[in-house]
Amino acid sequence: MNRLTMIVAAAVILILAGGFWLYPRIVLMSQMRPLDRPFDDYPHPPAPNYADPANWAALPGAQHADAADLVPAGETVGDRQTEAEADVFYIHPTTYRGRENWNQDLALKEWNEFTDQSVINRQAAIFNGCCQVYAPRYRQAASAAVYATDDSGDKARELGYADVKTAFQYYIDHFNNGRPFIIAGHSQGTFYIERLLEELVDASAIRPQLIAIYAVGIGFPEGMFGRVFKTVPPCAKPDSTGCFISWNTFGRGGDGAAAAKRYEARYEARFKTTEGSEILCINPLTFDLDQPDAPKSANLGSLPGRAGPGPLPALIPGVVGATCDGGILYADIPENDAFDLFVLPGKVLHFHDYDLFFKNIRDNAILRVQSYLNRHPA
């Protein structure tokens, strides 16, 4: 193994350990180190005011056209936000790769645009067939936070979480109006979901409004359900509601076991037991705990192409099967030239946790919302 490969492999381990997004093709060597000064030596970017629509990457309504309104070409289920009876609160992954600060200044439009063109369109937009989409901009921890050798990374994430928590409370107080909701996120966004659920949703007055949580790209030991999440269990079936969904994708034959062991080790260190340390994996092709394996034919449509402006391409069905094994989702790596995948060492498919299963996730969110409405007709 040459030096470059060793550095990239080490970076992948750190990314998975923290669950943070570094966009493909722009993982530069200059990013693979912490910033020159510690967190406290930088001025904090101004806190966002969530009464200002500019501090939301996605809001429903014609007055706020955004990337979450997009629908893949030819998709039979269009953007239904105007008639939707439920909401989704979506927390985006790390898209800020700048080195000006440990946290993104929301005045930096280039990074906001990159967020919109890389994940708001290819992840948050999945949910516009079932829900009104709310996605806050926040002072996200920079990609450099992954490599911090002191507590700067932790402090940067703490600042990011403070914004997400404020945004969610603003959403509940000003937009929700008692409507049922989904919480969805990826990577850094999923890292914040854990605390959001524990602090503001689980066992709270709004808990009955929860349809489901899609917490993707980070491993959650099964023992957390009951220990940390008191009232929110894993989603056992495709139409289960009030529950939690998670997966973390590797290519078949990849080294997912190492990632699972790291999640397990942190759980064991926290709770001083190995009981419940197994990682939850729900296959996004079946959404059924009793069906961990699914062939390519079960995939209703993967989103090809890469991040960028403009419309979304047509979905391609039947090219990616997947299997949950040892807490990791192992998926086929499509050979179709239309896909422009970035596969990290160890066959890590972290950047494609959503788009490889786009249509199945979209349809499942629609199903869960309808299931919730059927159970709560009032």
ROBA-475875 format. One record per residue: x, y, z of N, C-alpha, C in turn. Coordinates in steps of 0.02 Angstrom, whole numbers, always signed. Each point is the difference from the previous one (the first is absolute). Example, Ala and Ser with C-alpha at 12.3 -4.5 7.8 and 13.67 -1.06 7.14 Angstrom:
ROBA-475875
npx	npy	npz	capx	capy	capz	cpx	cpy	cpz
+660	-284	+390	-45	+59	+0	+45	+60	+0
-18	+53	-36	+42	+59	+3	-39	+55	+37
***
This chain:
ROBA-475875
npx	npy	npz	capx	capy	capz	cpx	cpy	cpz
+43	-60	+0	-43	+60	+0	+45	+62	+0
-7	+46	-51	+42	+59	-1	-25	+53	+48
+38	+53	+8	-16	+51	+51	-67	+34	-13
-13	+17	-63	-63	+33	-16	-59	-44	+18
+4	-64	-18	-55	-46	+16	-10	-5	+75
+55	-1	+37	-6	-5	+73	-33	+62	+29
+15	+58	-26	-30	+62	+24	-75	+1	-15
-18	-18	-61	-71	-2	-19	-38	-50	+43
+30	-59	+10	-33	-50	+41	-10	+25	+71
+50	+34	+27	-8	+28	+68	-55	+52	+1
-5	+40	-53	-53	+50	-3	-68	-32	+0
-7	-55	-38	-64	-35	-2	-20	-24	+69
+48	-27	+37	-15	-23	+68	-26	+57	+42
+33	+58	-5	-22	+58	+38	-69	+24	-21
-13	+0	-66	-65	+21	-25	-54	-45	+29
+11	-66	-3	-51	-46	+25	-7	+6	+75
+54	+10	+35	-3	+6	+73	-42	+60	+20
+6	+55	-37	-39	+59	+16	-62	+6	-41
-5	-37	-54	-59	+2	-43	-4	+62	-42
+55	+27	-25	-2	+64	-34	+15	-6	-74
-30	+47	-39	+0	-1	-72	+57	+42	-28
+41	-30	-43	+46	+39	-41	-18	-16	-72
-19	+51	-39	-28	-15	-66	+51	-33	-46
-22	-51	-38	+46	-35	-46	+34	+46	-50
+60	-21	-19	+41	+34	-49	+30	+65	+26
-17	+20	+61	+30	+61	+26	+31	-15	+68
+17	-62	+13	+35	-17	+62	+74	+14	-11
+19	+61	+10	+68	+21	-14	+46	-13	+59
+63	-11	-14	+48	-13	+54	+2	+58	+50
-11	+61	-24	+2	+58	+45	-55	-2	+51
-53	-37	-13	-55	-5	+48	+14	-52	+53
+45	-44	-12	+10	-57	+44	+45	+19	+59
-16	+56	+30	+35	+23	+59	-45	+51	+34
+9	+11	+65	-40	+51	+34	+20	+70	-22
-39	+50	+20	+18	+69	-15	+62	+20	+40
+28	+57	-20	+64	+20	+28	-5	+21	+73
-59	+22	+21	-10	+23	+69	-58	-38	+32
-3	-6	+66	-55	-35	+32	-65	+39	-5
-54	-34	+14	-68	+27	-7	-8	+67	+35
+24	+7	+61	-12	+60	+39	+39	+61	-26
+47	-11	-45	+38	+56	-28	-35	+31	-61
-55	-29	-22	-37	+27	-56	-64	+35	+25
-20	+55	-30	-65	+29	+17	-56	-44	-26
-53	-7	+39	-56	-41	-24	-38	+37	-55
-19	-34	-53	-44	+31	-50	-65	+21	+34
-33	+52	-26	-63	+23	+30	-53	-56	+1
-38	-3	+54	-52	-50	+6	-57	+16	-48
-29	-51	-32	-56	+13	-46	-64	+19	+37
-39	+42	-31	-67	+17	+24	-50	-39	-43
-33	-48	+29	-43	-44	-40	-67	+31	-19
-11	+62	+22	-57	+37	-26	+13	+26	-71
+64	-1	-20	+20	+22	-66	+2	-60	-47
-42	-1	-52	+0	-58	-47	+67	-14	-31
+45	+49	-2	+66	-12	-29	+40	-51	+40
-19	-11	+62	+36	-48	+42	-31	-70	-3
-40	-11	-51	-28	-67	-13	+20	-20	-70
+30	-58	-7	+15	-27	-67	-63	-23	-35
-50	-20	+40	-64	-21	-29	-57	+22	+46
-50	+31	-31	-63	+17	+32	-55	-13	-51
-58	-23	+21	-54	-10	-47	-30	+66	-22
-36	-1	-55	-33	+60	-24	+32	+28	-62
-41	+29	-43	+24	+27	-63	+49	+57	+10
-6	+34	+58	+44	+57	+13	+71	-21	+18
+11	-65	+7	+67	-24	+18	+17	-61	-44
+7	+13	-65	+20	-54	-45	+71	-21	+16
+12	-65	+6	+66	-23	+21	+12	-70	-28
+61	-26	+14	+21	-64	-28	-40	-59	+26
-34	+8	+57	-41	-54	+27	-65	-8	-38
-14	+45	-48	-60	-5	-41	+11	-44	-61
+62	-21	-12	+16	-37	-61	-26	-72	+3
-15	-28	-59	-23	-68	-7	+38	-31	-59
+24	-62	+7	+35	-32	-57	-43	-2	-63
+32	+6	-56	-36	-2	-64	-40	-65	-6
-63	+7	-20	-42	-59	-10	-30	-29	+63
+16	+27	+59	-27	-27	+62	-76	+11	+2
-36	-53	+16	-73	+3	-1	-30	+38	+58
+36	+2	+56	-22	+38	+58	+36	+67	+1
-36	+53	-12	+31	+65	-4	+8	+34	+67
+15	+64	-2	+8	+41	+60	-70	+15	+27
-16	-30	+57	-67	+6	+29	-1	+45	+62
+48	+44	+7	+5	+39	+61	-61	+43	+13
-31	+25	-53	-58	+45	+11	-59	-37	+31
-6	-65	-11	-56	-38	+28	+19	-47	+56
+64	-4	+16	+24	-48	+50	-30	+14	+69
-16	-54	+35	-28	+5	+68	+52	-13	+54
+63	-5	-21	+54	-13	+48	+61	+41	-21
+49	+3	+44	+62	+38	-12	+60	-47	+7
+56	+23	-28	+65	-31	+15	+48	+55	+21
+35	-12	+54	+54	+44	+22	+64	-36	-17
+37	+27	-48	+59	-34	-28	+63	+38	+20
+50	-37	+24	+64	+29	+22	+55	-25	-46
+31	+45	-37	+47	-20	-52	+68	-20	+30
+39	-39	-38	+67	-20	+21	+51	+55	-11
+63	-15	+14	+53	+50	-8	+11	+15	-74
-7	+63	-17	+14	+23	-68	+51	+57	+0
+18	+25	+59	+47	+56	+6	+71	-27	+5
+40	+13	-52	+69	-23	-3	+50	+57	+6
-27	+60	+14	+44	+58	+5	+45	-3	+62
+50	+43	+0	+48	+1	+55	+2	+69	+33
-55	+38	-8	-2	+66	+32	-16	-5	+74
-34	-55	+20	-23	-6	+68	-17	-73	+13
-8	-17	+63	-22	-68	+18	-73	-11	-17
-38	+55	-9	-71	-5	-17	-15	+47	-58
-48	-20	-41	-17	+41	-58	-35	+64	+20
+22	+55	-30	-36	+63	+3	-55	-4	-53
-63	+9	+19	-55	-8	-47	-3	+56	-52
+43	+50	+7	+5	+52	-51	+41	-24	-60
+34	-57	+6	+41	-27	-55	-46	-36	-49
-22	+35	-51	-51	-26	-45	+24	-61	-40
+65	-2	-14	+25	-57	-40	-13	-66	+35
+6	-1	+67	-12	-62	+36	-74	-15	+7
-41	+52	+5	-72	-11	+1	-23	-29	-67
+28	+26	-54	-18	-27	-66	+23	-72	-7
+60	-14	+26	+24	-69	-4	-45	-47	+40
-22	+22	+59	-47	-40	+39	-63	-14	-40
-27	+51	-32	-62	-9	-38	+10	-47	-59
+57	+4	-33	+12	-38	-61	+29	-69	+12
+15	-16	+63	+29	-66	+14	-45	-44	+43
-38	+30	+46	-41	-42	+44	-72	+23	+8
-14	+65	-3	-70	+20	+4	-38	-29	-59
+30	+1	-59	-33	-27	-59	-1	-77	-3
+52	-32	+27	+7	-72	-7	-19	-40	+63
-15	+36	+54	-22	-33	+62	-65	+30	+25
+0	+64	+17	-61	+31	+27	-58	-6	-49
+13	+6	-65	-53	-2	-50	-35	-68	-3
+32	-52	+26	-33	-65	+3	-68	+5	+35
-5	+45	+49	-59	+2	+43	-54	+47	-24
+9	+32	-59	-52	+47	-21	-61	-35	-29
+1	-65	-5	-59	-37	-21	-48	-14	+57
+23	+9	+62	-42	-15	+58	-9	+59	+46
+46	+48	-5	+6	+48	+55	+21	+69	-25
-17	+50	+40	+30	+65	-8	+71	-4	+29
+48	+27	-37	+71	-9	+17	+28	+62	+34
+27	-10	+60	+34	+53	+38	+72	-23	+11
+47	+40	-24	+71	-17	+7	+39	+62	+20
+22	+5	+62	+36	+60	+21	+71	+2	-25
+23	+60	-13	+72	+11	-6	+26	+8	+71
+59	-24	+13	+28	+6	+67	+75	+6	-4
+29	+24	+54	+73	+10	+2	+33	-69	+9
-2	-37	-55	+24	-69	+1	+74	-3	+16
+20	-52	+34	+71	-12	+11	+34	-13	-67
+58	+31	-9	+37	-9	-62	+26	-71	-7
+16	-20	-60	+28	-66	-10	+65	-8	+40
+35	+55	+12	+62	-2	+38	-12	-24	+71
-62	+7	+26	-14	-22	+68	+10	-75	+9
-4	-37	-55	+12	-72	+4	+71	-15	+23
+46	+43	-18	+71	-14	+11	+29	+35	+62
-42	+34	+39	+25	+37	+57	+36	-46	+49
+56	+23	+24	+38	-40	+48	-12	+23	+72
-39	+55	+8	-19	+24	+66	-76	-1	+4
-30	+41	+42	-73	+0	+7	-34	+48	-49
+37	+26	-49	-29	+48	-47	-57	-31	-40
+9	-62	-22	-53	-33	-38	-63	-7	+41
+7	-20	+63	-59	-7	+43	-35	+67	+11
+40	+52	+8	-30	+67	+10	-35	+24	-63
+29	-15	-58	-31	+19	-63	-67	-35	-9
-2	-63	+18	-63	-38	-6	-51	+25	+51
+23	+20	+59	-45	+27	+50	-34	+63	-25
+38	+43	-34	-28	+60	-29	-50	-16	-55
+18	-50	-42	-47	-21	-52	-65	-26	+29
+6	-41	+52	-61	-27	+31	-43	+55	+31
+31	+50	+29	-39	+55	+30	-45	+32	-52
+25	+9	-61	-42	+28	-53	-56	-47	-20
+16	-64	-8	-51	-49	-19	-55	-4	+52
+19	+1	+63	-49	-2	+54	-45	+62	-2
+31	+58	-10	-39	+62	-5	-47	-2	-60
+25	-24	-56	-41	-4	-61	-59	-47	+10
+12	-57	+31	-55	-47	+11	-53	+30	+46
+22	+33	+53	-48	+32	+45	-39	+55	-36
+35	+37	-44	-35	+51	-39	-52	-32	-46
+20	-55	-32	-47	-37	-42	-62	-21	+39
+9	-28	+60	-57	-23	+40	-43	+59	+21
+31	+56	+19	-38	+57	+27	-35	+40	-55
+28	+2	-60	-25	+47	-51	-28	-33	-63
+20	-61	-16	-20	-31	-62	-43	-62	+9
+12	-37	+52	-29	-68	+6	-75	-1	+9
-26	+42	+44	-72	+4	+12	-32	-67	+15
+35	-42	+37	-28	-63	+22	+0	-55	-53
+34	+11	-56	+1	-49	-54	+48	-58	+16
-14	-60	-26	+49	-54	+7	+63	+15	-39
+57	-28	+22	+63	+17	-32	+48	-60	-1
+45	+3	-48	+57	-45	-7	+62	+41	+15
+50	-31	+32	+66	+30	+6	+47	-43	-42
+38	+32	-44	+46	-36	-44	+67	+35	-1
+54	-38	-8	+65	+31	-4	+52	-49	-27
+59	+26	-9	+55	-42	-24	+65	+25	+31
+41	-47	+22	+68	+13	+23	+1	+52	+55
+31	+59	-9	-1	+49	+54	-71	+15	+22
-47	+3	-47	-70	+11	+18	-28	-56	+44
+19	-61	-15	-23	-57	+41	+32	+2	+69
+62	+22	+4	+33	+8	+64	-41	+44	+46
-31	+53	-28	-42	+45	+40	-69	-29	+15
-23	-45	-43	-65	-31	+11	-2	-36	+67
+56	-33	+17	+1	-37	+63	-17	+45	+59
+31	+58	+4	-13	+46	+56	-68	+33	-6
-20	+16	-62	-65	+32	-10	-56	-46	+24
+7	-64	-17	-50	-48	+22	-1	-6	+76
+59	-6	+29	+5	-9	+72	-25	+61	+39
+17	+60	-25	-14	+60	+39	-67	+33	-15
-25	-4	-62	-60	+38	-18	-59	-42	-23
+9	-63	-15	-55	-39	-29	-20	-58	+45
+47	-43	+17	-15	-60	+39	-33	+19	+67
-58	-29	+14	-36	+12	+63	-21	+73	+9
-10	+37	-56	-21	+70	+4	-72	+6	-23
-26	+60	+3	-69	+13	-21	-10	-10	-75
+54	+7	-40	-7	-8	-72	+14	-71	-23
+19	-44	+46	+15	-70	-18	-57	-33	-39
-64	+10	+17	-53	-33	-39	-4	+21	-73
+31	+57	-17	-1	+23	-69	+54	-32	-43
+46	-36	+30	+56	-29	-37	-22	-58	-44
+13	+7	-64	-15	-54	-48	+58	-49	-1
+61	+25	-11	+59	-43	-3	+62	+43	-2
+56	-32	+15	+65	+32	-4	+43	-40	-49
+27	+34	-51	+47	-30	-47	+69	+26	+17
+37	-38	+40	+66	+21	+26	+53	-41	-37
+27	+28	-53	+39	-38	-49	+74	+19	+2
+44	-50	-7	+70	+13	-7	+41	-5	+63
-32	-16	+56	+33	-11	+64	-30	-62	+32
+41	-39	+35	-25	-61	+32	-29	+14	+68
-57	-33	+15	-33	+7	+65	-7	-69	+32
+35	-13	+55	-7	-64	+34	-72	-11	+23
-23	-62	-6	-69	-15	+16	-17	+13	+73
+50	-3	+44	-12	+13	+71	-17	+72	+15
+10	+46	-47	-19	+70	+11	-76	+7	+5
-35	-47	-31	-73	+2	+3	-22	-30	+66
-24	+44	+43	-16	-20	+68	+47	+33	+50
+65	+4	-18	+48	+33	+44	+1	+76	-12
+3	+20	-63	+4	+71	-17	-67	+24	-28
-25	-36	-49	-64	+16	-30	-54	-39	+36
-34	+31	+46	-45	-36	+45	-65	-23	-33
-24	+38	-49	-66	-15	-28	+0	-10	-75
+59	+2	-31	+5	-6	-73	+38	-64	-17
-35	-52	-24	+33	-63	-17	+23	+0	-73
+39	-49	-21	+14	-9	-71	-65	-15	-39
-1	+20	-62	-58	-13	-43	+3	-72	-24
-46	-41	+24	+2	-72	-16	-27	-14	-70
-49	+39	-23	-34	-13	-63	-2	+63	-43
-14	-7	-65	+0	+58	-44	-51	+53	+19
-54	-20	+33	-52	+48	+18	+0	+17	+74
+51	-21	+37	+5	+18	+71	+9	+75	+7
-27	+28	+54	+6	+71	+12	+24	+13	+71
+21	+62	+13	+27	+17	+65	+65	-35	+15
+40	-12	-52	+58	-45	+7	+61	+26	-38
+53	-40	+1	+67	+22	-19	+30	-46	-54
+28	+30	-52	+29	-38	-57	+73	+22	-8
+44	-48	-12	+70	+18	-10	+35	-53	-43
+47	+23	-41	+44	-45	-37	+64	+38	-17
+52	-37	-17	+66	+27	-15	+29	-44	-55
+13	+28	-59	+11	-40	-61	+74	-10	-17
+16	-63	-16	+64	-20	-28	-15	-41	-64
+49	-2	-44	-6	-46	-56	+9	-72	+23
-29	-46	-36	+8	-71	+18	+74	-18	+1
+19	-36	+53	+70	-17	+10	+40	+53	+34
-32	+55	+19	+36	+55	+32	+12	-14	+75
+38	+44	+29	+21	-10	+70	-47	+38	+47
-63	-19	+0	-48	+30	+45	+8	-22	+72
+30	-59	+10	+7	-27	+68	+41	+47	+44
+50	+31	-28	+42	+46	+40	-40	+59	+24
-43	+27	-44	-42	+57	+20	-49	-22	+54
-31	-58	-8	-47	-25	+50	+34	-8	+68
+60	-25	+0	+37	-10	+63	+13	+66	+35
+13	+53	-38	+12	+64	+32	-63	+27	+34
-57	-7	-33	-63	+21	+31	-14	-42	+62
+12	-64	-5	-11	-45	+56	+45	+18	+59
+64	+16	-15	+48	+16	+53	-21	+63	+38
-25	+50	-36	-21	+61	+34	-60	-13	+45
-46	-42	-24	-58	-18	+40	+22	-37	+63
+44	-48	-8	+23	-40	+57	+37	+44	+51
+38	+49	-25	+35	+45	+46	-49	+44	+37
-54	+20	-33	-49	+44	+32	-42	-36	+52
-22	-61	-16	-48	-34	+43	+31	-58	+40
+65	-12	-10	+36	-51	+38	-32	-69	-8
-23	-15	-60	-29	-66	-15	+4	-13	-75
+2	-63	-17	-3	-19	-71	-72	-16	-21
-44	-5	+49	-70	-16	-16	-31	+58	-39
-27	-16	-58	-31	+51	-42	+48	+37	-45
+62	-22	-5	+49	+37	-40	-6	-14	-75
-40	-49	-20	-10	-14	-71	-30	+61	-35
+24	+14	-60	-21	+60	-36	-65	-13	-38
-47	+47	+6	-62	-4	-36	+12	+11	-75
-29	-42	-41	+2	+10	-73	-68	-18	-28
-33	+48	-30	-64	-12	-33	+11	+11	-75
-12	-52	-39	+12	+2	-72	-49	+48	-33
+24	+52	-34	-45	+48	-32	-35	-26	-62
+15	-62	-20	-38	-31	-54	-60	-39	+25
+0	-18	+64	-57	-37	+29	-32	+37	+57
+38	+39	+38	-23	+33	+61	-35	-49	+47
+28	-60	+3	-29	-53	+40	+56	-36	+38
-3	+1	+66	+53	-32	+39	+4	-74	-13
-54	-30	-22	+0	-72	-15	+24	-15	-70
+15	+51	-39	+24	-9	-69	+64	+41	-10
+56	-26	+25	+63	+38	-5	+32	-2	-69
-24	-44	-43	+31	-9	-66	-50	+17	-54
+23	+34	-53	-44	+17	-56	+40	-2	-65
-27	-31	-52	+35	-3	-65	-6	+67	-37
+37	+5	-54	-3	+60	-41	-70	+16	-24
-39	-52	-13	-68	+10	-25	-45	+37	+49
+19	+0	+63	-39	+35	+51	+13	+75	+0
+52	+21	-34	+17	+71	-1	-41	+35	-53
-44	+45	+22	-47	+33	-45	+31	+58	-39
+59	+22	+22	+32	+53	-37	+55	+34	+38
+61	-2	-27	+57	+35	+28	+10	+65	-39
+27	+51	+34	+11	+64	-33	+71	+2	-27
+9	+3	-66	+67	+2	-29	+28	+70	+0
+57	+8	-33	+30	+66	-8	+38	+21	+62
+15	+65	+2	+38	+28	+55	-33	+65	+23
+26	+28	+53	-25	+64	+25	+10	+55	-51
-45	+48	-1	+5	+56	-46	-66	+35	-8
+0	+57	-32	-62	+38	-11	-43	-33	-53
-62	+23	-4	-45	-23	-52	-45	-57	+22
-40	-26	-46	-48	-52	+16	+34	-66	+19
-39	-43	+33	+26	-66	+18	-11	-48	-59
+47	-46	-11	-8	-49	-54	-53	-51	+18
-18	-40	-49	-49	-54	+11	+31	-54	+44
-42	-30	+42	+22	-55	+42	+11	-62	-43
+46	-43	+23	+15	-63	-35	-16	-57	+48
-49	-41	-16	-18	-55	+45	+42	-62	-12
+0	-44	+50	+26	-67	-8	+75	-8	-7
+40	+48	+25	+72	-6	-8	+37	-10	+67
-34	+12	+56	+33	-4	+65	-42	-42	+48
+26	-59	+17	-29	-39	+55	+39	+15	+63
-25	-23	+57	+34	+16	+63	-18	-51	+54
+47	-8	+47	-8	-48	+55	+26	+29	+64
-40	-3	+54	+24	+18	+66	+37	-60	+30
+61	+11	+23	+40	-54	+29	+47	+31	+52
-6	-22	+62	+43	+25	+53	-8	+74	+13
-60	+27	-12	-13	+70	+13	+18	+47	-57
+24	-28	-56	+21	+40	-58	-43	-20	-60
-17	+50	-41	-36	-13	-63	+50	-8	-56
+4	-60	-28	+45	-14	-56	-40	+2	-65
+21	+43	-46	-38	+11	-61	+42	-15	-62
-35	-17	-54	+34	-8	-64	+26	+68	-24
+58	+0	-30	+28	+61	-29	-17	-2	-75
-45	+44	-23	-22	-4	-69	+56	+15	-49
+0	-38	-54	+50	+9	-53	-27	+45	-56
-63	+19	+5	-31	+44	-49	+38	+66	-5
+18	+22	-60	+38	+61	-10	-37	+62	+23
-66	-5	+6	-39	+58	+22	+14	+19	+72
+24	-49	+39	+16	+13	+70	+71	+27	+5
+8	+49	+42	+65	+32	+8	+18	-5	+74
+9	-62	+23	+10	-12	+71	+71	+17	+22
+6	+20	+62	+65	+8	+31	+5	-52	+56
+39	-51	-13	+7	-56	+47	+65	+9	+39
-5	+10	+65	+59	+9	+42	+34	-66	+15
+62	+1	+23	+34	-62	+18	-42	-41	+49
+3	-66	-9	-43	-44	+39	-69	-7	-29
-9	+28	-62	-65	-1	-34	-53	+38	+39
+20	+55	+30	-47	+42	+36	-44	+38	-49
-66	-6	+7	-47	+35	-43	-38	+53	+39
+34	+31	+48	-31	+49	+44	-33	+57	-39
+32	+22	-54	-27	+56	-38	-65	-18	-38
-17	-64	-1	-57	-23	-40	-53	-36	+42
-1	+14	+65	-47	-33	+45	-73	+12	-21
-13	+57	-29	-69	+17	-21	-12	-15	-74
+45	+24	-44	-19	+0	-71	-3	-70	-30
+36	-49	+29	-5	-68	-27	-69	-31	+13
-37	+27	+47	-65	-28	+19	-56	+52	-4
+9	+48	-44	-42	+60	-3	-75	-16	-2
-21	-40	-48	-71	-12	-10	-30	-41	+58
+37	-48	+25	-26	-41	+56	-9	+43	+62
+47	+46	+13	-8	+45	+57	-59	+46	-11
-6	+26	-60	-55	+47	-16	-68	-34	+10
-6	-60	-26	-64	-35	+6	-13	-21	+72
+53	-17	+37	-10	-20	+69	-23	+58	+43
+27	+59	-12	-22	+59	+38	-73	+14	-14
-21	-7	-62	-71	+9	-17	-43	-51	+37
+22	-63	+0	-36	-53	+34	-5	+14	+75
+54	+20	+31	-1	+12	+73	-46	+58	+18
+1	+53	-41	-44	+56	+14	-73	-22	-5
-17	-38	-52	-69	-24	-7	-19	-46	+57
+47	-43	+20	-12	-45	+57	-13	+40	+63
+39	+52	+11	-10	+42	+59	-69	+33	-2
-18	+28	-58	-64	+35	-6	-59	-48	+9
+8	-62	-23	-53	-50	+9	-9	-16	+75
+55	+1	+37	-3	-17	+72	-20	+60	+42
+5	+59	-29	-16	+61	+37	-47	+43	-43
-60	-23	-12	-45	+35	-46	-19	+70	+22
+6	+14	+65	-18	+67	+23	+49	+52	-27
***
